[in-house]
């Protein structure tokens, strides 16, 4: 974080210093987990529904934190505020506006945020100090924590912005004040939470609506909502996708990886992605468009995309064990990401010559479209000639699985892990296995069990 006197810090957050000299220099990084406290940190004591951070202030101080931001008086070095969350947002906004030349990029969308962020980080880090969202810190807590990692020499700050309710992204946009706002796509992820695609679109559009007139809107062309988000606004607009300003030409897929020419108004350069799946092309184009908006050269954009490697756990991870390829993609699941993963499964199995196994769990947070969405995935598997569709722990795929319409596809309804493991004995060298479900299904445990079984071990 940039250096601020304790007095100035207290003024910014409208707080009161306790056991901290006014001249004390605050340049430590914020933490919200006392176990992560070390020298060079300060503790933010959030009070949640289950846990009150104030109960852990002493531990944080003992572990090295210089002080704590609190909302009730404590006998420790602290800054007392009315609302800890608002205080964190206030100091983040101050830091954002007091780093000379800092460019902030906000990214939102129903899917692809993390991969787009990683592509853009790989591009921008070539040009200067770059800070980007870590893990899933894309909320009103995570976004300010990321901003506060910026220092005086930070040149770029890349922020994922997520939402559970309308108004969430607008609040983050007001704090971050992005120079570039990127909306990837409006889909059905979290439709159960929002109630309709229209509300999802309105919420994602808050990023664009909150931009200043000097900012740039980067908009995908993959749905009917996103391209219109900057209509009527006097800001710069850049579109990406097929036949758009930023696009991919001469696309080829080898081994599941995309190769294409990146086309922008600045030129045309070859790109070879190291992140598996044809669905990564829109994410790469989004990152390219954001970089283009920041006046990054085509050569640097193409180099950054080609050098970018996946670092997100459980997102299209491809491993090989004793002749079988496993695609682990169970960080989250929605109809769009499910179709993309299945398409990659089929492409890889066609190249290997083996059978394709789609081991699927429930997609959560789909609300009123839950039954129809799972039914559509069964049809999608059948249309793409998946060899084996394995349903795990849900009857939603079974309910949809009209055997008369599944062509040659074999359908397996497994109630638990043990039932799935019985199928592992039918695997053959050359097969490709996809494991895909929403995070709460805990498919990492299933993946471990399958690997042990295939390696001849027993739980």
C-alpha positions in Angstrom: 0.0 0.0 0.0 1.1 3.6 -0.4 2.4 5.4 2.6 -0.1 7.4 4.6 0.2 9.0 8.1 -2.0 7.5 10.7 -3.7 10.9 11.1 -4.5 11.1 7.4 -5.7 7.5 7.4 -8.1 8.2 10.3 -9.4 11.3 8.4 -10.1 9.3 5.3 -12.0 6.6 7.1 -13.7 9.0 9.5 -12.1 7.1 12.4 -10.5 7.6 15.7 -6.9 6.5 16.5 -6.3 4.4 19.6 -2.8 3.5 20.8 -1.4 4.7 17.4 0.7 7.9 17.1 -0.7 10.4 14.5 2.7 10.5 12.8 2.9 6.7 12.5 3.3 5.7 8.8 0.8 3.2 7.5 2.0 1.3 4.4 1.1 -2.2 5.5 -1.2 -4.6 3.6 -4.7 -5.3 4.9 -5.7 -8.9 5.9 -9.0 -10.3 7.1 -7.7 -13.6 8.4 -5.7 -13.3 11.7 -3.8 -16.4 10.8 -2.2 -14.6 7.9 -1.0 -11.8 10.1 2.7 -11.0 9.9 4.9 -7.9 10.1 3.8 -5.6 7.3 0.0 -6.1 7.7 -2.9 -4.6 9.4 -6.1 -6.5 10.4 -9.6 -5.6 9.3 -12.1 -6.8 11.8 -15.3 -7.7 9.9 -18.3 -8.8 11.9 -20.0 -11.6 10.0 -23.1 -13.7 10.6 -21.1 -16.5 12.1 -17.7 -15.0 13.1 -16.8 -11.7 14.6 -13.4 -10.5 13.6 -13.0 -8.5 16.8 -12.5 -11.8 18.6 -9.3 -12.3 16.6 -7.7 -8.8 16.9 -5.4 -9.9 19.7 -4.2 -12.9 17.7 -3.6 -10.7 14.7 -1.6 -8.2 16.7 0.4 -10.9 18.4 1.2 -12.4 15.0 2.6 -9.1 13.7 -0.2 -6.9 12.5 0.6 -3.3 13.3 -3.0 -2.4 14.1 -6.7 -3.2 13.4 -9.6 -1.4 11.9 -12.5 -2.0 14.2 -16.1 -0.9 14.8 -16.0 -1.3 18.6 -13.4 -0.2 21.1 -10.6 -2.6 21.9 -7.5 -2.4 24.0 -5.0 -2.6 21.1 -3.6 -0.4 18.4 -6.6 0.4 16.3 -8.7 2.8 14.2 -12.3 2.9 15.4 -14.9 3.4 12.7 -18.6 3.2 12.4 -18.5 0.6 9.6 -15.4 -1.5 8.8 -16.6 -2.3 5.3 -17.2 1.3 4.3 -13.8 2.3 5.9 -12.0 -0.3 3.7 -13.8 1.1 0.6 -12.9 4.6 1.5 -9.2 4.0 1.9 -9.2 1.9 -1.3 -10.7 4.8 -3.2 -8.1 7.2 -1.8 -5.2 4.9 -2.8 -6.7 4.4 -6.2 -6.7 8.2 -6.8 -3.3 8.9 -5.3 -1.1 6.8 -7.4 0.1 8.9 -10.3 -0.6 7.3 -13.7 -2.3 4.2 -12.3 -4.7 2.6 -14.8 -7.5 0.5 -13.4 -9.3 -2.2 -15.4 -12.6 -3.7 -14.1 -13.8 -7.0 -15.5 -17.2 -8.6 -15.1 -19.5 -11.1 -16.9 -21.3 -14.4 -16.3 -18.2 -16.4 -17.1 -14.6 -16.0 -18.1 -13.6 -13.3 -15.6 -10.7 -15.1 -14.1 -9.2 -16.4 -17.3 -9.6 -12.9 -18.9 -7.9 -11.4 -15.9 -5.0 -13.8 -16.2 -4.6 -13.1 -19.9 -4.6 -9.4 -19.3 -2.1 -9.7 -16.4 0.3 -11.7 -18.6 0.0 -8.8 -21.2 0.4 -5.9 -18.8 3.1 -7.2 -16.5 5.5 -6.9 -19.5 5.0 -3.2 -19.4 5.2 -2.4 -15.6 4.2 -3.3 -12.1 0.8 -4.9 -12.3 -1.6 -5.9 -9.5 -4.5 -8.3 -10.2 -7.3 -10.0 -8.2 -6.2 -13.1 -6.4 -8.5 -16.1 -6.0 -12.1 -15.1 -5.9 -11.6 -11.7 -4.2 -14.1 -10.0 -6.4 -16.6 -8.6 -3.9 -16.9 -5.4 -1.8 -14.3 -6.9 0.5 -12.0 -8.4 -2.2 -11.9 -5.5 -4.6 -10.6 -3.0 -2.0 -8.1 -5.6 -0.7 -6.7 -5.8 -4.2 -6.6 -2.1 -4.7 -4.7 -1.7 -1.4 -1.9 -4.0 -2.7 -1.0 -1.2 -5.2 2.1 0.9 -4.4 3.5 4.1 -5.7 5.1 2.4 -8.7 2.1 0.3 -9.6 1.1 1.0 -13.2 -1.9 -1.3 -13.7 -4.6 -2.7 -11.4 -6.9 -5.5 -12.8 -10.0 -6.1 -10.8 -12.6 -8.9 -11.2 -16.0 -7.7 -10.2 -18.6 -10.1 -9.1 -22.2 -9.6 -7.7 -24.9 -11.4 -5.8 -27.3 -8.5 -5.9 -28.2 -5.6 -8.0 -26.1 -2.6 -7.1 -23.1 -4.6 -6.0 -21.0 -3.8 -9.1 -22.0 -0.2 -9.2 -20.6 0.2 -5.7 -17.4 -1.4 -6.7 -17.1 0.8 -9.8 -17.5 4.0 -7.8 -14.6 2.9 -5.5 -12.3 1.6 -8.3 -13.1 4.3 -10.9 -11.9 2.1 -13.8 -10.2 3.6 -16.8 -11.4 0.5 -18.7 -14.6 -1.5 -18.0 -14.9 -4.9 -19.6 -18.1 -6.9 -19.8 -17.6 -10.4 -21.2 -21.0 -12.0 -21.6 -24.4 -12.1 -20.0 -25.4 -15.7 -19.2 -27.4 -17.8 -16.8 -24.8 -18.2 -14.0 -26.5 -17.2 -10.7 -29.9 -16.9 -12.4 -31.4 -18.5 -9.3 -30.1 -15.6 -7.3 -31.1 -12.8 -9.6 -34.3 -14.3 -11.0 -33.9 -13.5 -14.6 -31.3 -12.9 -17.3 -32.6 -9.3 -17.6 -31.6 -8.6 -14.0 -28.2 -10.2 -14.6 -27.7 -8.0 -17.6 -28.7 -4.9 -15.7 -26.2 -5.8 -12.9 -23.3 -6.5 -15.2 -24.1 -3.3 -17.0 -23.5 -1.3 -13.8 -19.8 -1.5 -14.5 -20.3 0.4 -17.8 -23.0 2.8 -16.4 -20.6 3.8 -13.6 -17.7 4.7 -15.9 -16.5 8.3 -16.3 -16.8 10.0 -19.6 -13.0 9.6 -20.1 -13.1 5.8 -19.6 -13.5 3.1 -22.2 -16.1 0.4 -22.4 -15.0 -3.0 -23.7 -18.0 -5.1 -24.7 -18.4 -8.7 -25.9 -20.6 -9.6 -28.8 -21.8 -13.0 -27.6 -25.3 -12.1 -26.4 -28.0 -9.5 -27.1 -27.4 -7.5 -23.9 -23.7 -6.7 -23.6 -23.2 -4.9 -27.0 -25.9 -2.3 -26.0 -24.5 -1.4 -22.5 -22.8 1.8 -23.6 -25.6 3.0 -25.8 -26.4 6.6 -25.2 -23.2 7.2 -23.3 -20.5 9.6 -24.4 -17.6 7.2 -23.8 -15.3 5.3 -26.0 -16.5 1.8 -27.0 -14.5 -1.2 -28.2 -16.2 -4.4 -29.3 -14.7 -7.9 -29.4 -15.8 -11.1 -31.1 -16.7 -12.3 -34.6 -16.5 -9.5 -37.1 -15.8 -7.0 -34.4 -13.1 -4.4 -34.0 -11.0 -6.9 -32.0 -11.4 -10.4 -33.4 -9.7 -13.8 -34.1 -8.9 -14.9 -37.7 -7.8 -18.2 -39.1 -8.7 -20.1 -35.9 -7.3 -23.6 -35.5 -7.6 -26.0 -32.6 -4.8 -28.5 -32.0 -4.8 -30.8 -28.9 -7.6 -28.7 -27.5 -5.6 -25.5 -27.7 -6.5 -22.5 -29.8 -4.2 -20.9 -32.4 -5.3 -17.8 -34.3 -4.4 -14.4 -35.7 -5.3 -11.5 -33.4 -6.7 -8.7 -35.5 -7.0 -5.2 -34.1 -7.0 -1.7 -35.8 -3.2 -1.8 -35.0 -2.4 -4.9 -37.0 -2.5 -8.7 -37.1 -0.3 -11.0 -35.0 -0.2 -14.8 -34.4 -1.3 -16.2 -31.0 -1.0 -19.7 -29.5 -2.9 -20.1 -26.3 -1.7 -22.4 -23.5 -5.1 -22.5 -21.8 -7.2 -25.4 -23.1 -10.5 -24.9 -24.9 -11.9 -23.1 -27.8 -14.0 -21.1 -25.4 -10.9 -19.3 -24.3 -10.8 -17.3 -27.5 -13.4 -14.8 -26.3 -11.5 -14.3 -23.1 -8.3 -13.7 -25.0 -10.1 -11.2 -27.2 -11.5 -9.4 -24.2 -8.0 -9.1 -22.7 -6.7 -7.9 -26.0 -9.4 -5.3 -26.3 -8.7 -4.0 -22.8 -4.9 -3.8 -23.6 -5.7 -2.1 -26.9 -7.7 0.5 -25.0 -4.6 1.1 -22.9 -2.5 1.6 -26.1 -0.5 -1.6 -25.7 1.1 -2.7 -29.0 -0.2 -5.7 -30.9 3.1 -7.4 -30.5 3.0 -7.1 -26.7 -0.6 -8.3 -26.6 0.1 -11.4 -28.7 3.2 -12.2 -26.7 1.3 -11.9 -23.4 -1.5 -14.1 -24.6 0.9 -16.8 -25.8 2.9 -16.8 -22.6 -0.1 -16.9 -20.3 -0.5 -20.1 -18.5 -3.5 -21.3 -16.4 -3.0 -20.8 -12.7 -6.6 -21.1 -11.4 -7.3 -24.3 -9.6 -10.0 -26.7 -10.9 -10.6 -24.6 -14.1 -10.1 -26.7 -17.2 -7.0 -28.5 -15.7 -5.8 -31.2 -18.0 -3.7 -34.0 -16.6 -2.7 -37.4 -17.9 -2.5 -40.6 -15.9 -1.6 -44.0 -17.3 -2.8 -43.1 -20.8 -6.0 -41.3 -19.9 -6.6 -37.5 -20.0 -8.6 -36.0 -17.2 -10.2 -32.6 -17.5 -10.8 -31.2 -14.1 -13.3 -28.3 -14.3 -15.3 -28.1 -11.1 -14.6 -24.7 -9.7 -18.1 -23.8 -10.9 -20.7 -24.8 -13.4 -23.5 -23.2 -15.5 -25.0 -24.2 -18.8 -22.6 -22.1 -20.9 -19.4 -23.3 -19.2 -20.8 -26.9 -19.2 -21.2 -26.8 -23.0 -17.8 -25.4 -23.5 -16.1 -28.1 -21.4 -18.1 -30.9 -23.1 -17.0 -29.5 -26.5 -13.4 -29.6 -25.4 -13.9 -33.2 -24.1 -15.1 -34.3 -27.5 -12.3 -32.6 -29.4 -9.7 -34.2 -27.2 -11.3 -37.7 -27.5 -11.4 -37.3 -31.3 -7.7 -36.6 -31.4 -6.8 -39.4 -29.0 -9.1 -42.0 -30.6 -10.5 -43.0 -27.3 -14.0 -42.8 -25.7 -15.3 -39.6 -24.1 -16.6 -39.7 -20.5 -18.7 -36.7 -19.3 -18.9 -37.2 -15.5 -21.3 -34.5 -14.5 -22.8 -33.2 -11.3 -25.5 -30.8 -10.5 -25.4 -27.2 -11.7 -26.6 -25.0 -8.9 -28.2 -21.5 -8.7 -30.3 -22.0 -11.8 -33.7 -21.3 -10.3 -36.7 -21.8 -12.6 -34.5 -23.1 -15.5 -32.9 -25.9 -13.4 -34.7 -28.8 -15.0 -34.6 -27.5 -18.6 -30.9 -26.5 -18.3 -29.9 -30.0 -17.3 -32.1 -31.5 -20.0 -30.4 -29.3 -22.6 -27.0 -30.6 -21.5 -28.1 -34.1 -22.1 -29.2 -33.2 -25.6 -25.9 -31.3 -26.1 -23.9 -34.4 -25.1 -25.9 -36.5 -27.5 -25.6 -34.1 -30.4 -21.8 -34.0 -30.0 -21.7 -37.8 -29.7 -20.3 -38.1 -26.2 -19.8 -41.8 -25.6 -20.6 -41.9 -21.9 -22.7 -39.5 -19.9 -22.3 -40.2 -16.1 -24.7 -38.4 -13.8 -23.4 -38.1 -10.2 -25.6 -37.5 -7.2 -28.6 -36.0 -9.0 -31.6 -37.2 -10.9 -31.8 -34.0 -13.0 -29.8 -35.6 -15.9 -31.8 -38.9 -15.5 -35.1 -37.0 -15.7 -33.9 -35.4 -18.9 -32.3 -38.5 -20.3 -34.8 -39.8 -22.9 -32.8 -42.8 -24.1 -34.6 -42.7 -27.5 -32.9 -39.4 -28.3 -29.3 -40.1 -27.1 -28.2 -41.9 -30.3 -25.2 -44.1 -29.3 -24.5 -42.4 -26.0 -24.5 -44.6 -22.9 -26.2 -43.0 -19.9 -25.1 -44.0 -16.3 -26.9 -42.7 -13.3 -24.7 -42.9 -10.2 -26.0 -42.0 -6.8 -22.6 -41.8 -5.2 -18.8 -42.1 -5.6 -18.9 -45.8 -5.2 -21.1 -46.2 -8.2 -18.8 -44.0 -10.3 -15.8 -46.0 -9.3 -17.4 -49.2 -10.6 -17.3 -47.5 -14.1 -13.6 -46.8 -13.8 -12.9 -50.4 -14.6 -14.3 -49.7 -18.1 -11.8 -47.0 -18.9 -9.3 -47.7 -21.6 -6.0 -46.1 -22.6 -6.8 -43.1 -24.9 -10.0 -42.2 -23.2 -10.7 -38.7 -22.1 -12.6 -38.0 -18.8 -14.3 -34.7 -18.0 -15.3 -34.0 -14.4 -17.6 -31.0 -14.2 -20.1 -29.7 -11.6 -20.8 -26.7 -9.4 -18.3 -26.1 -6.6 -20.5 -27.3 -3.8 -20.6 -30.8 -5.3 -17.0 -31.2 -4.1 -15.9 -33.0 -7.2 -12.3 -32.7 -6.1 -12.9 -35.7 -3.8 -14.5 -37.7 -6.7 -11.5 -36.8 -8.9 -9.1 -38.1 -6.3 -11.0 -41.3 -5.9 -11.2 -41.9 -9.6 -7.5 -41.4 -10.0 -6.7 -43.8 -7.2 -8.9 -46.4 -8.7 -7.4 -46.0 -12.2 -3.9 -46.3 -10.7 -5.0 -49.6 -9.1 -5.2 -48.3 -5.6 -8.2 -48.5 -3.2 -9.5 -45.9 -0.8 
